[in-house]
Amino acid sequence: MKKMMMLLLIILSMLCLHSCRDPEEVTAMNEEKMLDDYMEMLKKEFNLRMNKGAYYVKEEQLVAGNLIHNPYSYVLYSYNIPRYKSEFFYNRDVIHVEYPPTKFPFEDGNRLFRIKYEDLKEVPFFNKTAKANLLLEIIDYYGLRPYLWSSLIYDKSKGNDFEKIEKILKKHGIKYDENLSNGGRGIWKCGEISEQWNKNSISGRNMILTVVDEKCANQIANGKVERLKMYGKKLEEYFSKPRNFEEIDWYEFMKFNNIHPIITIYVGYFSKEKIEKIRDEIKPYYNQKDFTILFYYWVDNGNGYDRKYVW
């Protein structure tokens, strides 16, 4: 009986080691475990190492409208928060998961395309569905977007001078509008730059991981993957050798993977003629081979307004 009591006390003590911990301590442990899981998944699936000391994970409640996504969303933050020189650029979205990335299922993962998994599983890189999507979000948010908005658009050696572009925009009364979500989103997309949005269009809000290829978009819309395979092979090849995230040459990454970012500037209800004049003024100050500056405006159709684009 005495031995049974001792055994019971030992079991209760062991249970208490976890359940009796301070809630903040348990949260901190969960956050650390999730950060480890981010790092493990990237290394295992994509040969990619990140400097763990440069990032941290916070357990947060994420709200979309009136809905709480999940009380246990784990958001990945960088200690080196991107700071942008221009008021036209800011980050609004966050990278988050609701359970460990190493356990993301492929078949049921968050896919980038509305393609049957039986077809998508034959596409390199993209067949890793949610894991590939998470990597692309990290590339966008903590890699390519900071490079584009903090460096490339100001790089005069590559034909860019956004300081002069911003002066021209402000001269015409164009300024940052906090009510518009121009922050961008970590989604890879192929398609065409068009005057009006359509299902194959990459015109829209700031898009970083974009490929100008209308045929690719047409194929995906019809459930075909031939051209998508080509881009998947490029991404797979790029990550076929071990890389350190903080050492990636993002300009090289863009060119290797046919990435052509879209920078969107909202101009409200300006006339098309006025926008075309502004476009012509800014064109000498950026290299259209590297990215496109797209003006976004509204046109009265008699029953409402259509969203249009000029570039």
HELIX and SHEET records of a PDB file:
HELIX    1   1 LYS A    2  SER A   19  1                                  18    
HELIX    2   2 PRO A   23  PHE A   46  1                                  24    
HELIX    3   3 LYS A   52  ALA A   54  5                                   3    
HELIX    4   4 PRO A  101  LYS A  103  5                                   3    
HELIX    5   5 TYR A  117  LEU A  120  1                                   4    
HELIX    6   6 PHE A  126  LYS A  128  5                                   3    
HELIX    7   7 THR A  129  ILE A  139  1                                  11    
HELIX    8   8 ASP A  140  LEU A  144  3                                   5    
HELIX    9   9 ARG A  145  SER A  150  1                                   6    
HELIX   10  10 LEU A  152  TYR A  154  5                                   3    
HELIX   11  11 LYS A  156  LYS A  158  5                                   3    
HELIX   12  12 PHE A  162  LYS A  171  1                                  10    
HELIX   13  13 GLU A  214  ALA A  221  1                                   8    
HELIX   14  14 GLU A  226  TYR A  238  1                                  13    
HELIX   15  15 PHE A  245  GLU A  247  5                                   3    
HELIX   16  16 TRP A  250  PHE A  256  1                                   7    
HELIX   17  17 LYS A  272  ILE A  282  1                                  11    
HELIX   18  18 LYS A  283  TYR A  285  5                                   3    
SHEET    1   A 2 LEU A  48  ARG A  49  0                                        
SHEET    2   A 2 ARG A 243  ASN A 244  1                                        
SHEET    1   B 3 TYR A  55  GLU A  60  0                                        
SHEET    2   B 3 SER A  73  SER A  78 -1                                        
SHEET    3   B 3 ILE A  95  VAL A  97 -1                                        
SHEET    1   C 2 VAL A  63  ALA A  64  0                                        
SHEET    2   C 2 LEU A  67  ILE A  68 -1                                        
SHEET    1   D 2 LYS A 189  GLY A 191  0                                        
SHEET    2   D 2 THR A 210  VAL A 212  1                                        
SHEET    1   E 3 ILE A 262  GLY A 268  0                                        
SHEET    2   E 3 THR A 292  ASP A 300  1                                        
SHEET    3   E 3 TYR A 305  VAL A 310 -1                                        
END                                                                             
